[in-house]
Amino acid sequence: INELPILWNSGGQQYNPDLIIIENDRTHWVVEVKMDKEMNSDEVQGKRDAAQRWANHVSADEAVGTAWRYLLVSESDIITAKGSWAALRSLGA
């Protein structure tokens, strides 16, 4: 909590992604996992949009020097990936 808060609405609310994955090429992934039934909710979509903007902004900052990406996955994606990060990454929205 509060290690990577992302502002996601005009009311100043922040959320913290579920996890960060760092690949061997140093690409950093902000990953959010949601229940299947929540995937299309306005809240989840708003958080997704905010996190994608954040990742694009941070990646574009030359001072950061690290590529950041965002991945939203469902519980079905987790099951389908069967423990494979490469498979999960390809399934994510």
MIRO-161691 format. One record per residue (C-alpha): residue in three letters; x, y, z. Coordinates in steps of 0.2 Angstrom, whole numbers, padded with zeros to 4 digits, always signed. Last residue first. Layout:
! MIRO-161691
ALAXYZ ...
***
This chain:
! MIRO-161691
ALA-0032-0033-0109 GLY-0021-0047-0103 LEU-0020-0063-0113 SER-0002-0060-0120 ARG+0005-0055-0103 LEU-0003-0070-0095 ALA+0005-0082-0108 ALA+0022-0075-0106 TRP+0021-0075-0087 SER+0016-0093-0087 GLY+0008-0100-0071 LYS-0006-0109-0080 ALA-0010-0094-0092 THR-0028-0100-0093 ILE-0031-0099-0074 ILE-0024-0081-0073 ASP-0033-0075-0088 SER-0049-0082-0080 GLU-0046-0072-0065 SER-0045-0057-0076 VAL-0029-0047-0081 LEU-0025-0029-0083 LEU-0008-0025-0088 TYR+0002-0009-0088 ARG+0019-0005-0095 TRP+0034+0004-0089 ALA+0050+0006-0099 THR+0065+0013-0088 GLY+0076+0028-0090 VAL+0067+0038-0077 ALA+0076+0054-0081 GLU+0071+0052-0099 ASP+0053+0053-0094 ALA+0042+0045-0108 SER+0041+0029-0098 VAL+0034+0038-0083 HIS+0021+0047-0094 ASN+0016+0031-0103 ALA+0015+0021-0087 TRP+0004+0034-0078 ARG-0008+0036-0093 GLN-0010+0017-0093 ALA-0013+0017-0075 ALA-0026+0030-0076 ASP-0035+0021-0090 ARG-0035+0005-0081 LYS-0041+0014-0065 GLY-0056+0021-0075 GLN-0059+0004-0083 VAL-0060-0004-0066 GLU-0071+0009-0059 ASP-0083+0009-0074 SER-0085-0010-0072 ASN-0080-0020-0087 MET-0068-0032-0078 GLU-0078-0033-0062 LYS-0087-0050-0066 ASP-0071-0058-0071 MET-0063-0054-0055 LYS-0049-0042-0056 VAL-0030-0043-0056 GLU-0019-0027-0059 VAL-0001-0028-0065 VAL+0011-0013-0066 TRP+0025-0020-0077 HIS+0043-0014-0077 THR+0053-0018-0092 ARG+0071-0021-0086 ASP+0076-0033-0100 ASN+0075-0048-0087 GLU+0057-0043-0083 ILE+0051-0033-0068 ILE+0034-0037-0062 ILE+0025-0025-0051 LEU+0009-0031-0041 ASP-0008-0028-0036 PRO-0009-0010-0041 ASN-0012+0004-0028 TYR-0026+0016-0030 GLN-0028+0034-0028 GLN-0043+0045-0026 GLY-0040+0064-0029 GLY-0058+0067-0034 SER-0053+0070-0052 ASN-0050+0051-0053 TRP-0037+0038-0054 LEU-0021+0045-0045 ILE-0009+0030-0045 PRO-0001+0025-0028 LEU+0015+0015-0031 GLU+0022+0011-0013 ASN+0006+0017-0005 ILE+0000+0000+0000 
***
